[in-house]
Amino acid sequence: MSKWEMVNLTDVVSEVITGEWGTECDECTVGTKVLRTTNFTNIGTINYDIVALRNIPASKLDKKKLKRHDIILEKSGGSDNQPVGRVVYFNNESEDIYLCNNFTQVLRIKQSTAFAKYVFLFLFYLYQNGTTELLQNKTTGIRNLQIKQYMSLEIPLPPLRVQQKIVDILEKTSALIEKRKAQIDKLDLLIKSQFIEMFGDPVTNPKGWEKKPMGHYLSVLTDFSANGSYEYLDSSVVMFDEPNYALMIRTTDLERQDFLFNVKYICKEAYEVLGKSKLFGGEIIMNKIGSAGKVYLMPTLDYPASLGRNAFMFRYRENINVIFVYYLLTSRYGNKEIAQHVRGAVTKTITKDAVRSIPVIVPPITIQNKFADFVQQVDEQKKLIRQSLKKLELKYKSLMQKCFRGDLF
């Protein structure tokens, strides 16, 4: 419990502004910019790379246009792995007019009572610690935030000078976190640059490497369902939230590169049932439904692991280095070729036969190995930075808790 005065969120909000979707523009170069939840990042910022342009009646623009320091709340959306209720902070300094869409709403803060950034950081903190997840209800295909209960949430309200100090403390740590992430991004670009230097652009294949369907080089192509019928697997494989004999590796774990928190486990008996899809590290894993064709490289873990549902696992013959083929499949060339083998208008899927037919270039194994050695050297640097990043993220969470409880003051 915070030692500061506690007030309802409604007490610090001067306006609640609903979103507006408008109608489709006749031309893609005109219209009002409308922010969607796809523009939300999970760190509370806004991605402006692809912003929808919509026709909005002029009568609504002045009333609903976003102002600097507005907080945008996601009130509908979310998924099994991402609860609804994310918040982002609008701090755009351009003169462009922005609105938010009807899956969101704007919270405009009373400046005489609270700093908008302070309120945003507290709401972000509530989302991070799972409070918001308790205020969602799920209808068919979508999650909705219980707005009345959300607006009744209590917020600690120290004096304005203390609010500003809290913002300064948290922003300094956040800036360090973003700096570490930028360092990792630069190292990723270095690897991609080295790939092009050694192998040329696979799209044009200027070095004339041999190209064949990937199935020609696969020694194993399997999935969860290769271990038996759905009825048999459903009755034999039970997943647990608490630690057990083996990890059940899902693509969400690979996406987060986190194999400690929010993971699933299976018992030893289930692990043996799934003998055809055991993971030892160094396999290529591909989503086969939803974000079909998304490729991951399985790390080596100090823990037994098995492949989850809805993904393929590949192993290759001796003339393919798995690190080389991972960067090939995740390159511009790989993304393009895989996309041509994905099917489905609404739910995207890819089949085993489609996977086998994806064309890949195959340089001599000596050059592949040389590239893999380079990647491993860079990965050692990335590992150190990630360790620092993890410590900073834990420190940030701890600081948020201490700040909003008043323990730092």
C-alpha positions as CSV (number, residue, x, y, z in Angstrom):
1,M,0.0,0.0,0.0
2,S,1.3,3.4,-0.9
3,K,1.9,6.0,1.8
4,W,0.6,8.7,-0.6
5,E,-3.0,9.9,-0.7
6,M,-5.0,7.4,-2.9
7,V,-7.6,8.8,-5.4
8,N,-9.6,7.3,-8.1
9,L,-8.3,7.5,-11.6
10,T,-11.4,9.5,-12.5
11,D,-10.2,12.2,-10.0
12,V,-7.2,13.0,-12.1
13,V,-8.8,12.7,-15.6
14,S,-10.3,15.9,-17.1
15,E,-11.6,14.2,-20.3
16,V,-12.3,10.8,-21.6
17,I,-12.4,10.9,-25.4
18,T,-13.7,7.9,-27.4
19,G,-11.9,6.8,-30.6
20,E,-13.1,7.2,-34.1
21,W,-12.5,4.9,-37.1
22,G,-14.1,7.0,-39.9
23,T,-14.4,5.6,-43.4
24,E,-11.8,4.3,-45.9
25,C,-9.9,7.0,-47.9
26,D,-10.3,7.1,-51.7
27,E,-6.5,7.7,-51.9
28,C,-3.9,6.4,-49.6
29,T,-2.1,9.7,-49.5
30,V,-4.9,11.7,-48.0
31,G,-7.0,11.4,-44.8
32,T,-6.5,11.8,-41.1
33,K,-4.0,9.7,-39.2
34,V,-5.7,7.2,-36.9
35,L,-3.7,5.2,-34.4
36,R,-4.7,1.6,-33.8
37,T,-3.6,-0.9,-31.2
38,T,-1.2,-2.3,-33.9
39,N,0.7,1.0,-33.3
40,F,1.0,0.2,-29.6
41,T,4.3,-1.1,-28.4
42,N,4.7,-3.2,-25.2
43,I,6.9,-0.5,-23.6
44,G,4.3,2.2,-23.7
45,T,5.5,4.0,-26.8
46,I,3.8,4.5,-30.2
47,N,5.1,3.0,-33.5
48,Y,4.4,5.5,-36.2
49,D,5.9,3.5,-39.1
50,I,2.5,2.4,-40.5
51,V,-0.4,4.7,-39.5
52,A,-3.9,4.2,-41.0
53,L,-5.3,7.1,-43.0
54,R,-9.1,7.5,-42.7
55,N,-11.8,10.0,-43.7
56,I,-13.0,11.7,-40.5
57,P,-15.8,14.4,-40.5
58,A,-14.3,17.8,-39.8
59,S,-16.8,18.3,-37.0
60,K,-15.1,15.5,-35.0
61,L,-11.5,16.5,-35.6
62,D,-11.3,19.4,-33.1
63,K,-13.1,17.5,-30.5
64,K,-11.2,14.2,-30.8
65,K,-7.7,15.1,-32.0
66,L,-4.9,14.0,-29.8
67,K,-2.9,16.4,-27.8
68,R,0.6,16.0,-26.4
69,H,0.7,14.1,-23.1
70,D,-2.6,12.3,-23.8
71,I,-2.7,8.7,-22.6
72,I,-4.2,6.2,-25.0
73,L,-5.9,3.2,-23.4
74,E,-6.6,-0.1,-25.2
75,K,-10.1,-1.0,-24.3
76,S,-10.7,-3.9,-26.8
77,G,-8.3,-6.4,-28.3
78,G,-5.6,-8.4,-26.6
79,S,-5.0,-12.2,-27.0
80,D,-4.2,-15.3,-24.9
81,N,-0.7,-14.1,-24.4
82,Q,-1.4,-10.3,-24.3
83,P,-4.2,-9.1,-22.0
84,V,-6.2,-6.1,-23.1
85,G,-5.5,-2.8,-21.2
86,R,-2.2,-1.6,-22.6
87,V,-1.4,2.1,-22.4
88,V,0.8,4.3,-24.6
89,Y,1.9,7.9,-24.1
90,F,1.2,10.4,-26.9
91,N,4.1,12.8,-27.1
92,N,4.3,13.5,-30.8
93,E,5.6,17.0,-31.6
94,S,4.6,17.2,-35.2
95,E,1.7,19.4,-36.4
96,D,-0.1,16.5,-37.9
97,I,-3.5,15.7,-36.6
98,Y,-3.9,12.2,-35.0
99,L,-6.9,10.4,-33.7
100,C,-7.2,7.1,-32.0
101,N,-9.5,4.3,-33.3
102,N,-12.7,2.9,-31.6
103,F,-10.8,0.1,-29.9
104,T,-9.1,2.7,-27.7
105,Q,-9.9,5.8,-25.8
106,V,-8.0,8.9,-24.7
107,L,-7.4,9.8,-21.0
108,R,-6.6,13.5,-20.7
109,I,-5.1,14.4,-17.3
110,K,-5.9,17.4,-15.1
111,Q,-2.5,19.2,-15.2
112,S,-3.3,21.1,-12.0
113,T,-3.6,17.7,-10.1
114,A,-1.2,15.3,-11.7
115,F,1.6,15.0,-14.3
116,A,0.3,13.0,-17.3
117,K,3.6,11.1,-17.6
118,Y,3.3,10.1,-13.9
119,V,-0.3,8.8,-14.4
120,F,0.8,7.0,-17.5
121,L,3.7,5.3,-15.7
122,F,1.4,4.2,-12.9
123,L,-1.1,2.7,-15.4
124,F,1.7,1.0,-17.2
125,Y,2.9,-0.4,-13.9
126,L,-0.6,-1.8,-13.2
127,Y,-0.6,-3.5,-16.6
128,Q,2.8,-5.0,-16.1
129,N,2.0,-6.4,-12.7
130,G,-1.2,-8.1,-13.9
131,T,-3.8,-5.8,-12.3
132,T,-5.4,-4.9,-15.6
133,E,-5.8,-8.6,-16.6
134,L,-8.3,-9.0,-13.8
135,L,-10.5,-6.3,-15.4
136,Q,-11.1,-7.9,-18.8
137,N,-13.9,-10.0,-20.0
138,K,-13.8,-12.2,-23.1
139,T,-16.4,-12.4,-25.8
140,T,-16.1,-14.3,-29.1
141,G,-12.7,-13.5,-30.6
142,I,-12.0,-10.4,-28.6
143,R,-11.3,-9.2,-25.0
144,N,-12.9,-6.1,-23.6
145,L,-11.7,-4.0,-20.7
146,Q,-14.3,-3.2,-18.0
147,I,-14.0,0.5,-18.3
148,K,-16.1,1.5,-15.3
149,Q,-13.9,-0.6,-13.0
150,Y,-10.8,0.5,-14.7
151,M,-11.6,4.2,-14.1
152,S,-12.3,3.4,-10.5
153,L,-8.8,2.1,-9.9
154,E,-6.9,3.9,-7.1
155,I,-3.8,5.9,-7.9
156,P,-1.3,7.2,-5.4
157,L,-1.1,11.0,-5.6
158,P,2.0,12.6,-4.1
159,P,2.8,16.3,-4.5
160,L,3.5,17.4,-8.0
161,R,7.3,17.9,-7.3
162,V,7.4,14.2,-6.1
163,Q,5.5,13.0,-9.2
164,Q,8.1,14.8,-11.3
165,K,10.9,13.2,-9.4
166,I,9.4,9.7,-9.9
167,V,9.1,10.4,-13.6
168,D,12.8,11.4,-13.8
169,I,14.0,8.4,-11.9
170,L,12.0,5.9,-14.0
171,E,12.8,7.6,-17.3
172,K,16.6,7.4,-16.6
173,T,16.4,3.7,-16.1
174,S,14.1,3.3,-19.1
175,A,16.6,5.2,-21.3
176,L,19.3,2.8,-20.2
177,I,17.1,-0.2,-21.2
178,E,16.4,1.3,-24.6
179,K,20.2,1.9,-25.1
180,R,20.9,-1.8,-24.4
181,K,18.2,-2.8,-26.9
182,A,19.7,-0.5,-29.5
183,Q,23.1,-2.1,-28.9
184,I,21.6,-5.6,-29.6
185,D,19.8,-4.2,-32.7
186,K,23.1,-2.9,-34.0
187,L,24.8,-6.3,-33.5
188,D,21.9,-8.0,-35.4
189,L,22.5,-5.6,-38.3
190,L,26.2,-6.5,-38.2
191,I,25.3,-10.2,-38.6
192,K,23.0,-9.4,-41.5
193,S,25.6,-7.3,-43.2
194,Q,28.2,-10.1,-42.8
195,F,25.7,-12.5,-44.3
196,I,25.3,-10.4,-47.5
197,E,29.1,-9.8,-47.7
198,M,29.9,-13.6,-47.5
199,F,26.9,-15.0,-49.6
200,G,25.6,-12.1,-51.6
201,D,21.9,-11.2,-51.6
202,P,20.0,-14.5,-52.0
203,V,17.3,-12.7,-53.9
204,T,19.6,-12.1,-56.9
205,N,22.1,-14.9,-56.0
206,P,25.1,-13.0,-57.6
207,K,27.5,-15.7,-56.6
208,G,25.5,-18.4,-58.3
209,W,25.1,-20.8,-55.4
210,E,23.3,-24.0,-56.0
211,K,19.6,-23.7,-55.2
212,K,17.3,-26.7,-54.4
213,P,14.1,-27.3,-52.4
214,M,14.8,-27.4,-48.7
215,G,13.3,-30.9,-48.4
216,H,16.4,-32.1,-50.2
217,Y,18.5,-31.2,-47.2
218,L,16.2,-32.1,-44.3
219,S,17.0,-35.1,-42.1
220,V,14.0,-34.5,-39.8
221,L,10.7,-32.6,-40.4
222,T,8.3,-33.3,-37.5
223,D,5.7,-31.8,-35.2
224,F,3.7,-32.5,-32.1
225,S,1.0,-34.5,-33.9
226,A,3.7,-36.9,-35.3
227,N,3.6,-38.6,-31.9
228,G,0.1,-40.0,-32.2
229,S,-3.6,-39.2,-32.7
230,Y,-5.1,-36.1,-31.2
231,E,-7.2,-38.2,-28.9
232,Y,-4.2,-40.1,-27.6
233,L,-2.1,-36.9,-27.2
234,D,-4.9,-35.0,-25.5
235,S,-5.2,-37.7,-22.9
236,S,-1.5,-38.4,-22.5
237,V,0.0,-34.9,-22.5
238,V,-1.0,-32.5,-19.7
239,M,0.7,-29.2,-19.3
240,F,1.5,-27.6,-16.0
241,D,2.3,-24.0,-14.9
242,E,4.6,-25.1,-12.1
243,P,8.0,-26.7,-12.8
244,N,8.0,-30.3,-13.8
245,Y,10.2,-32.7,-15.7
246,A,10.4,-31.0,-19.1
247,L,9.6,-27.7,-20.8
248,M,6.9,-27.6,-23.5
249,I,8.4,-25.1,-25.9
250,R,5.8,-22.8,-27.6
251,T,6.6,-20.2,-30.2
252,T,5.5,-17.5,-27.7
253,D,8.5,-18.6,-25.6
254,L,10.8,-18.4,-28.6
255,E,9.4,-15.0,-29.5
256,R,10.1,-13.7,-26.0
257,Q,13.4,-15.7,-25.7
258,D,12.3,-16.4,-22.1
259,F,12.3,-19.9,-20.9
260,L,11.8,-19.2,-17.1
261,F,8.7,-17.2,-16.7
262,N,5.2,-17.9,-18.0
263,V,6.2,-21.2,-19.5
264,K,4.6,-24.6,-19.6
265,Y,5.9,-27.9,-18.3
266,I,5.1,-31.6,-18.9
267,C,5.9,-34.7,-16.8
268,K,8.5,-37.3,-17.7
269,E,5.8,-39.8,-19.0
270,A,4.5,-37.1,-21.4
271,Y,8.0,-36.2,-22.5
272,E,8.6,-39.8,-23.5
273,V,5.2,-40.0,-25.3
274,L,6.5,-37.0,-27.4
275,G,9.7,-38.8,-28.3
276,K,9.5,-37.8,-32.0
277,S,9.5,-34.0,-31.1
278,K,12.1,-33.8,-28.3
279,L,14.3,-30.7,-28.6
280,F,18.0,-30.6,-27.8
281,G,19.0,-27.2,-29.1
282,G,20.0,-26.2,-32.6
283,E,16.8,-27.1,-34.3
284,I,14.9,-24.7,-36.6
285,I,11.3,-24.2,-35.5
286,M,8.6,-22.8,-37.7
287,N,5.0,-21.7,-36.8
288,K,2.6,-23.6,-38.9
289,I,-0.6,-21.7,-38.1
290,G,-1.4,-18.0,-37.3
291,S,1.9,-16.3,-37.9
292,A,2.6,-19.2,-40.3
293,G,6.2,-19.4,-41.6
294,K,7.7,-17.5,-38.7
295,V,11.1,-19.0,-38.0
296,Y,13.1,-19.5,-34.8
297,L,16.4,-21.1,-33.8
298,M,16.0,-23.3,-30.7
299,P,18.6,-22.5,-28.1
300,T,20.4,-25.2,-26.0
301,L,18.8,-25.3,-22.5
302,D,19.9,-27.0,-19.4
303,Y,16.5,-28.6,-19.2
304,P,14.6,-31.4,-21.1
305,A,12.4,-29.8,-23.7
306,S,9.7,-30.9,-26.2
307,L,8.0,-29.1,-29.1
308,G,4.6,-27.6,-28.5
309,R,1.6,-27.7,-30.7
310,N,1.2,-25.7,-33.9
311,A,4.9,-25.7,-35.0
312,F,7.3,-27.7,-37.1
313,M,10.8,-28.7,-36.1
314,F,13.6,-29.2,-38.7
315,R,17.0,-30.9,-38.5
316,Y,19.4,-30.8,-41.5
317,R,21.9,-33.0,-43.2
318,E,25.7,-32.5,-42.8
319,N,26.0,-30.1,-45.7
320,I,23.8,-27.5,-44.0
321,N,24.9,-25.4,-41.0
322,V,21.8,-24.6,-39.0
323,I,23.0,-21.1,-38.1
324,F,23.5,-20.3,-41.8
325,V,20.1,-21.6,-42.8
326,Y,18.4,-19.7,-39.9
327,Y,19.7,-16.4,-41.2
328,L,18.8,-17.4,-44.7
329,L,15.2,-18.2,-43.8
330,T,14.9,-15.0,-41.7
331,S,16.4,-12.8,-44.5
332,R,14.4,-10.8,-47.0
333,Y,14.8,-13.7,-49.4
334,G,13.6,-16.2,-46.8
335,N,10.6,-14.2,-45.8
336,K,9.5,-13.8,-49.4
337,E,9.9,-17.4,-50.3
338,I,8.2,-18.7,-47.2
339,A,5.3,-16.2,-47.7
340,Q,4.7,-17.7,-51.2
341,H,4.1,-21.1,-49.5
342,V,1.7,-19.9,-46.9
343,R,-2.0,-20.4,-47.5
344,G,-5.2,-19.0,-46.1
345,A,-7.0,-15.6,-46.2
346,V,-8.0,-15.4,-42.6
347,T,-6.0,-18.1,-40.8
348,K,-2.6,-18.5,-42.3
349,T,-1.2,-22.0,-42.5
350,I,1.8,-23.8,-44.0
351,T,2.1,-27.6,-44.6
352,K,5.0,-30.0,-44.5
353,D,5.0,-30.4,-48.3
354,A,5.1,-26.6,-48.6
355,V,8.0,-26.4,-46.2
356,R,9.9,-29.0,-48.2
357,S,9.5,-27.1,-51.5
358,I,10.9,-23.8,-50.2
359,P,14.0,-23.1,-52.3
360,V,17.3,-22.5,-50.5
361,I,20.8,-21.6,-51.6
362,V,23.6,-23.9,-50.4
363,P,27.1,-22.5,-50.4
364,P,30.0,-24.8,-49.5
365,I,29.8,-26.0,-45.9
366,T,33.3,-24.4,-45.1
367,I,31.9,-20.9,-45.8
368,Q,28.7,-21.7,-43.9
369,N,30.8,-22.7,-40.9
370,K,32.9,-19.6,-41.1
371,F,29.8,-17.5,-41.0
372,A,28.5,-19.5,-38.1
373,D,31.8,-18.8,-36.2
374,F,31.3,-15.1,-36.8
375,V,27.7,-15.3,-35.5
376,Q,28.8,-17.1,-32.4
377,Q,31.4,-14.4,-31.6
378,V,28.8,-11.7,-32.0
379,D,26.3,-13.7,-29.9
380,E,28.8,-13.7,-27.0
381,Q,28.7,-9.9,-27.1
382,K,24.9,-10.0,-27.3
383,K,24.7,-12.4,-24.4
384,L,26.6,-10.0,-22.1
385,I,24.3,-7.1,-23.2
386,R,21.2,-9.2,-22.6
387,Q,22.4,-10.0,-19.1
388,S,22.8,-6.3,-18.4
389,L,19.4,-5.6,-20.0
390,K,17.7,-8.3,-17.8
391,K,19.2,-6.7,-14.7
392,L,18.0,-3.2,-15.8
393,E,14.5,-4.5,-16.5
394,L,14.4,-6.1,-13.0
395,K,15.7,-2.9,-11.5
396,Y,13.0,-0.9,-13.4
397,K,10.2,-3.1,-12.1
398,S,11.6,-2.8,-8.5
399,L,11.9,0.9,-8.9
400,M,8.3,1.2,-10.1
401,Q,7.0,-0.6,-7.1
402,K,9.1,1.4,-4.7
403,C,8.3,4.7,-6.3
404,F,4.5,4.2,-6.3
405,R,4.6,2.9,-2.7
406,G,6.6,5.9,-1.6
407,D,9.5,3.8,-0.3
408,L,12.1,5.9,-2.1
409,F,11.0,9.1,-0.4
